Amino acid sequence: MKTWNKRTKAVHAGTRRSQYNEVSEAIYLTQGFVYDTAEDAEARFIKAGEDEFIYARYGNPTVAMFEDRIAALEGAEDGFATASGMAAVNGALTSMLRAGDHVVSARALFGSCLYILEEILTRYGVEVTFVDGTDLVAWKSAIRSDTKAVFFESISNPTLEVVDIRAVSTLAHAVGATVVVDNVFSTPVFSDAIAQGADVVVYSATKHIDGQGRALGGVILGTKEFIRGTVEPYLKHTGGAMSPFNAWIMLKGLETMDLRVRAQAETAHKLAAALEADGTLDNVIYPGLESHPQHALTVAQIGAGGTVLSIDAGSQEKAFKLLNTLDIIVISNNLGDAKSIATHPATTTHQRLSEVTKQKLGITPGLIRLSVGLEDADDLLADLRQAIKVM
Ligand SMILES: *Cc1c(COP(=O)(O)O)cnc(C)c1O
């Protein structure tokens, strides 16, 4: 299996077959497992074997297939699947941190990630320093000899700033800090985060892994020691486990993810390039465009521009008019979906932030985040152009 390429792993890695030798992965919708004898129960509670389960909050065969498959894809030793992406971000950080620890985090984060860093960790005595994730000098001066962890989104939401995984990891590892990367926008298809230095990679499986807007899920990936020694004890007792049914959806999602995400990224690139050339918008942000400040880093780090672009309509009024005129692209707040989705971050996903913070993060009143789906690229471009004309 080690020699398989990603697309083969995405279809076959982690497969466990029952005595019936089914082709498609079975859904083990069971909370528990029967022991033949009291002695067997006792033995399993002392130490469960490689493929033995106790309770679905601890682990389940369908969930284990998903964990093994995504870990193989990411090149991680192990993984723990969670109920949502936020359970994964929270589990990765809270399981390893304690009062008095110091964390350095990029400032440009998904709203709920920011809440964990800013509100929850600090409530329990963890000190958090926020930096501009694109500024290596800022990372260098914020990371201290006692820094326990660094956290960032490799491509930030919604302004698509790209953080240099290799460079930040080198700075963090010099003081023995653990590098935790929320890699949603890079996607498991384009990610090489572990080889580039990340110790822990976190995904919201709700996004590209499901890719069809059906279920919530998340996963924490890292060394066997970190996943089984630090993450599992925390999550199995605090209840962030993924449902076996959702794990099955995610497993089937992984089978087609490579094809979907590459097609979505190709369309996103086409749309970004065309809209930039049209010159009718105040700004077109896409890491795959040469105009993006971290374009070279993006190419080196993930070899593609991703499936999301952000555009600036100039004002909230114009942005709303544009959104309300769209025909194919729906107004919602998921991303990585087969359906193209437009979001107005300032009034929805990032509404909670103060005006000052929004300004600092570049979340302007006219900003629209576009998650590009699987529709025909020309149809999507025509939809955007007719809406831009009305705006
Ligand atoms: C969506 C998202 C999350 C949270 O994932 P859920 O599955 O919605 O809990 C975390 N980080 C990033 C970057 C995201 O886009």
Ligand as a Chemical Component Dictionary entry (heavy atoms), coordinates in Angstrom:
data_LIG
# 
_chem_comp.id                   LIG 
_chem_comp.type                 NON-POLYMER 
_chem_comp.pdbx_formal_charge   0 
_chem_comp.three_letter_code    LIG 
# 
loop_
_chem_comp_atom.comp_id 
_chem_comp_atom.atom_id 
_chem_comp_atom.alt_atom_id 
_chem_comp_atom.type_symbol 
_chem_comp_atom.charge 
_chem_comp_atom.model_Cartn_x 
_chem_comp_atom.model_Cartn_y 
_chem_comp_atom.model_Cartn_z 
_chem_comp_atom.pdbx_ordinal 
LIG C1 C1 C 0 -15.522 24.760 7.682  1  
LIG C2 C2 C 0 -14.219 24.941 8.316  2  
LIG C3 C3 C 0 -13.997 24.481 9.623  3  
LIG C4 C4 C 0 -15.068 23.837 10.445 4  
LIG O1 O1 O 0 -15.590 22.678 9.912  5  
LIG P1 P1 P 0 -17.044 22.094 10.301 6  
LIG O2 O2 O 0 -17.052 20.763 9.685  7  
LIG O3 O3 O 0 -18.043 23.057 9.752  8  
LIG O4 O4 O 0 -17.112 22.057 11.793 9  
LIG C5 C5 C 0 -12.729 24.676 10.154 10 
LIG N1 N1 N 0 -11.761 25.287 9.474  11 
LIG C6 C6 C 0 -11.943 25.747 8.213  12 
LIG C7 C7 C 0 -10.828 26.413 7.513  13 
LIG C8 C8 C 0 -13.176 25.587 7.596  14 
LIG O5 O5 O 0 -13.374 26.054 6.360  15 
# 
loop_
_chem_comp_bond.comp_id 
_chem_comp_bond.atom_id_1 
_chem_comp_bond.atom_id_2 
_chem_comp_bond.value_order 
_chem_comp_bond.pdbx_ordinal 
LIG C1 C2 SING 1  
LIG C2 C3 SING 2  
LIG C2 C8 DOUB 3  
LIG C3 C4 SING 4  
LIG C3 C5 DOUB 5  
LIG C4 O1 SING 6  
LIG O1 P1 SING 7  
LIG P1 O2 DOUB 8  
LIG P1 O3 SING 9  
LIG P1 O4 SING 10 
LIG C5 N1 SING 11 
LIG N1 C6 DOUB 12 
LIG C6 C7 SING 13 
LIG C6 C8 SING 14 
LIG C8 O5 SING 15 
# 
